[in-house]
Amino acid sequence: MQIHLIFYAILEDKISAEPISFEVKKNCTAEDLIDLLSQKYPHASAILKSTRLALEDEYVGKKTVLKDGEEYCLIPPVSGG
């Protein structure tokens, strides 16, 4: 199944500033996706381990099954002042 990914903050530099399409297996969870991305982009794996996935402005849990055709945002940890 095909999902669409948008990367924010440092992940834009490490992976892509443009949205990408990514092929995953049926019943892929958010946690599975992070593992797959960590394998594909090992230079970003440390950041990906603490990255959250969001769908339609809501964070999804690690065990959430991803839906075909949906657009997910990958949001790394941020700090503010």
C-alpha positions as CSV (number, residue, x, y, z in Angstrom):
1,M,0.0,0.0,0.0
2,Q,1.1,3.6,-0.7
3,I,1.3,6.3,1.9
4,H,2.5,9.9,1.6
5,L,5.0,11.4,4.1
6,I,5.9,15.0,4.9
7,F,9.0,15.6,7.0
8,Y,9.5,18.6,9.3
9,A,12.4,20.4,10.9
10,I,15.7,18.5,10.8
11,L,14.1,15.6,9.0
12,E,13.6,17.9,6.0
13,D,17.4,18.2,5.8
14,K,18.2,14.6,6.5
15,I,15.5,12.9,4.4
16,S,13.5,15.2,2.1
17,A,12.1,18.8,2.0
18,E,9.5,17.6,-0.4
19,P,6.6,15.1,0.4
20,I,7.4,11.5,-0.7
21,S,5.3,8.5,-1.5
22,F,6.4,5.4,0.4
23,E,5.4,1.8,-0.1
24,V,4.5,-0.2,3.1
25,K,2.9,-3.6,3.8
26,K,-0.8,-3.9,4.8
27,N,-1.3,-3.5,8.5
28,C,1.9,-1.5,8.9
29,T,1.9,0.5,12.1
30,A,3.4,3.8,12.9
31,E,6.2,2.0,14.8
32,D,6.8,-0.2,11.8
33,L,7.1,2.8,9.5
34,I,9.7,4.4,11.8
35,D,11.7,1.2,11.7
36,L,11.5,1.0,7.9
37,L,12.6,4.6,7.6
38,S,15.5,4.1,10.0
39,Q,16.7,1.3,7.8
40,K,16.3,3.2,4.6
41,Y,17.8,6.4,6.1
42,P,20.4,5.2,8.7
43,H,21.9,8.8,8.9
44,A,18.5,9.9,10.4
45,S,17.8,6.9,12.6
46,A,18.7,8.5,15.9
47,I,16.2,11.3,15.2
48,L,13.5,9.0,13.8
49,K,13.5,7.0,17.1
50,S,12.0,10.0,18.9
51,T,9.9,11.2,16.0
52,R,6.1,11.2,16.2
53,L,3.7,10.6,13.3
54,A,0.6,12.8,12.8
55,L,-2.5,12.3,10.7
56,E,-4.8,15.3,10.1
57,D,-3.3,17.4,12.9
58,E,-3.5,14.6,15.5
59,Y,-0.6,12.4,16.7
60,V,-1.1,8.7,16.2
61,G,0.1,6.0,18.6
62,K,2.9,3.6,17.9
63,K,0.5,0.7,17.3
64,T,-1.8,2.7,15.0
65,V,-2.3,0.9,11.7
66,L,-1.6,3.2,8.8
67,K,-4.2,3.7,6.1
68,D,-3.6,3.3,2.3
69,G,-3.4,6.7,0.5
70,E,-3.2,8.8,3.7
71,E,-0.7,11.6,4.2
72,Y,1.3,11.4,7.4
73,C,3.6,14.1,8.9
74,L,6.8,13.1,10.7
75,I,7.5,15.5,13.5
76,P,10.8,15.2,15.4
77,P,11.2,16.5,18.9
78,V,11.4,20.2,19.2
79,S,12.4,22.6,21.9
80,G,11.1,26.1,22.5
81,G,12.1,29.1,24.4
